[in-house]
Amino acid sequence: MIKVGLSGSTGRMGQVFEKLILESEKFSLSNVYNKNSPLESWVPKDIDVVIDFSLPEALKEVCKWCNMHNKPLITGTTGFEDIKDVVDVTSLKMAVVHSGNYSLGIASLIQSLKSYKVFSHEARIWIEDYHHQNKKDSPSGTAIKISEALKSFTATKPIKINDVRAGSIFGIHKVHMATNEEWVTLTHRALSREVFAKGALELVSWIKGKTAGLYTLEDFLNHEVNKN
Ligand SMILES: NC(=O)c1ccc[n+]([C@@H]2O[C@H](COP(=O)([O-])OP(=O)(O)OC[C@H]3O[C@@H](n4cnc5c(N)ncnc54)[C@H](OP(=O)(O)O)[C@@H]3O)[C@@H](O)[C@H]2O)c1
């Protein structure tokens, strides 16, 4: 059993993690962090890997804790650019994975974008970014990541992101590329929050054995693809 410390345990994502970990035979839940359950109560020897899906101010404290107690960290907290320094410092000493979206479908969509390189040069490109109405950051980390992936090879600029925050949408991302003659749309829909938690849990055993550094979901996927 891999012992997990869970930050953001009372949140929408945290509750999904708690359920999946409690149902799992691979993981056990040792300590949780939220505003009513402080990090000071965590027992380092009871934790192998820390998972954080919280908010940047909480992630900052989690990074310090991981740094102090030599624990690898998997974080999905978005809007963290202001505290990136703290994450970077932690990754000098420990293995840290950050991804703004742990869906394997989104990771595959992003990897496929490069095949549109030639087509994209003459196209207008825009992204639609749909999330639930309580999401704090806008545009989402995923929309930014899609946009950055496109910008790395296409001459088309700017790439506009239209964001919609409504209802309880788990996450829909659409990439449009249109010329006068044809219009391509790539769509990804997250059908439940479990997709992100399951993706992050896939990385737990992998990160346990990694040396210090800042890793991405793509590093994990490339490792898995090359392994098989
Ligand atoms: N990477 C991905 O695949 C992915 C997917 C979905 C969501 N996310 C991101 O994951 C994060 C969490 O999303 P969510 O929808 O679960 O958010 P949420 O429902 O607002 O939950 C936030 C959690 O963080 C805790 N928290 C906030 N501030 C804290 C502080 N100062 N000290 C201690 N704990 C604190 C909250 O504790 P209290 O209940 O005590 O306030 C709660 O447990 C967001 O950044 C979201 O964008 C990432």
The ligand as an SDF file (V2000), in Angstrom:
LIG
                    3D

 48 52  0  0  0  0  0  0  0  0999 V2000
   -5.1770   19.3780  -12.8510 N   0  0  0  0  0  0  0  0  0  0  0  0
   -6.3830   18.8540  -12.9990 C   0  0  0  0  0  0  0  0  0  0  0  0
   -6.5990   17.8500  -13.6910 O   0  0  0  0  0  0  0  0  0  0  0  0
   -7.5340   19.5240  -12.2800 C   0  0  0  0  0  0  0  0  0  0  0  0
   -8.8520   19.0640  -12.4040 C   0  0  0  0  0  0  0  0  0  0  0  0
   -9.8480   19.6820  -11.6610 C   0  0  0  0  0  0  0  0  0  0  0  0
   -9.5230   20.7380  -10.7990 C   0  0  0  0  0  0  0  0  0  0  0  0
   -8.2330   21.1580  -10.7300 N   0  0  0  0  0  0  0  0  0  0  0  0
   -7.7950   22.1990   -9.7930 C   0  0  0  0  0  0  0  0  0  0  0  0
   -7.7440   21.6080   -8.4970 O   0  0  0  0  0  0  0  0  0  0  0  0
   -7.9200   22.6370   -7.5340 C   0  0  0  0  0  0  0  0  0  0  0  0
   -9.0410   22.2240   -6.5750 C   0  0  0  0  0  0  0  0  0  0  0  0
  -10.2580   22.2020   -7.2810 O   0  0  0  0  0  0  0  0  0  0  0  0
  -11.6230   21.9920   -6.4890 P   0  0  0  0  0  0  0  0  0  0  0  0
  -12.6960   22.1930   -7.4910 O   0  0  0  0  0  0  0  0  0  0  0  0
  -11.5770   20.7300   -5.7200 O   0  0  0  0  0  0  0  0  0  0  0  0
  -11.5770   23.2430   -5.4840 O   0  0  0  0  0  0  0  0  0  0  0  0
  -12.4340   23.4880   -4.1660 P   0  0  0  0  0  0  0  0  0  0  0  0
  -13.6910   22.6690   -4.2050 O   0  0  0  0  0  0  0  0  0  0  0  0
  -12.5500   24.9720   -4.0130 O   0  0  0  0  0  0  0  0  0  0  0  0
  -11.5360   22.8890   -2.9960 O   0  0  0  0  0  0  0  0  0  0  0  0
  -10.3830   23.5730   -2.5390 C   0  0  0  0  0  0  0  0  0  0  0  0
   -9.7380   22.7610   -1.4280 C   0  0  0  0  0  0  0  0  0  0  0  0
   -8.5670   23.4450   -0.9980 O   0  0  0  0  0  0  0  0  0  0  0  0
   -8.6480   23.6940    0.4000 C   0  0  0  0  0  0  0  0  0  0  0  0
   -8.0150   24.9830    0.7270 N   0  0  0  0  0  0  0  0  0  0  0  0
   -8.2100   26.1740    0.0940 C   0  0  0  0  0  0  0  0  0  0  0  0
   -7.4810   27.1380    0.6880 N   0  0  0  0  0  0  0  0  0  0  0  0
   -6.8180   26.5260    1.7110 C   0  0  0  0  0  0  0  0  0  0  0  0
   -5.8850   26.9810    2.6810 C   0  0  0  0  0  0  0  0  0  0  0  0
   -5.4990   28.2720    2.7360 N   0  0  0  0  0  0  0  0  0  0  0  0
   -5.3740   26.0860    3.5710 N   0  0  0  0  0  0  0  0  0  0  0  0
   -5.7730   24.7820    3.5290 C   0  0  0  0  0  0  0  0  0  0  0  0
   -6.6460   24.2820    2.6270 N   0  0  0  0  0  0  0  0  0  0  0  0
   -7.1670   25.1530    1.7280 C   0  0  0  0  0  0  0  0  0  0  0  0
  -10.1240   23.7380    0.7090 C   0  0  0  0  0  0  0  0  0  0  0  0
  -10.3100   23.5110    2.0930 O   0  0  0  0  0  0  0  0  0  0  0  0
  -11.6360   24.0870    2.8740 P   0  0  0  0  0  0  0  0  0  0  0  0
  -12.7790   23.2050    2.4400 O   0  0  0  0  0  0  0  0  0  0  0  0
  -11.2710   23.9300    4.2970 O   0  0  0  0  0  0  0  0  0  0  0  0
  -11.7830   25.5210    2.4090 O   0  0  0  0  0  0  0  0  0  0  0  0
  -10.6370   22.5930   -0.1760 C   0  0  0  0  0  0  0  0  0  0  0  0
  -10.3640   21.3570    0.4560 O   0  0  0  0  0  0  0  0  0  0  0  0
   -8.2070   23.9250   -8.3210 C   0  0  0  0  0  0  0  0  0  0  0  0
   -6.9950   24.6330   -8.4730 O   0  0  0  0  0  0  0  0  0  0  0  0
   -8.7080   23.4060   -9.6500 C   0  0  0  0  0  0  0  0  0  0  0  0
   -8.5220   24.3270  -10.6980 O   0  0  0  0  0  0  0  0  0  0  0  0
   -7.2530   20.5620  -11.4230 C   0  0  0  0  0  0  0  0  0  0  0  0
  1  2  1  0
  2  3  2  0
  2  4  1  0
  4  5  1  0
  4 48  2  0
  5  6  2  0
  6  7  1  0
  7  8  2  0
  8  9  1  0
  8 48  1  0
  9 10  1  0
  9 46  1  0
 10 11  1  0
 11 12  1  0
 11 44  1  0
 12 13  1  0
 13 14  1  0
 14 15  2  0
 14 16  1  0
 14 17  1  0
 17 18  1  0
 18 19  2  0
 18 20  1  0
 18 21  1  0
 21 22  1  0
 22 23  1  0
 23 24  1  0
 23 42  1  0
 24 25  1  0
 25 26  1  0
 25 36  1  0
 26 27  1  0
 26 35  1  0
 27 28  2  0
 28 29  1  0
 29 30  1  0
 29 35  2  0
 30 31  1  0
 30 32  2  0
 32 33  1  0
 33 34  2  0
 34 35  1  0
 36 37  1  0
 36 42  1  0
 37 38  1  0
 38 39  2  0
 38 40  1  0
 38 41  1  0
 42 43  1  0
 44 45  1  0
 44 46  1  0
 46 47  1  0
M  CHG  2   8   1  16  -1
M  END
$$$$
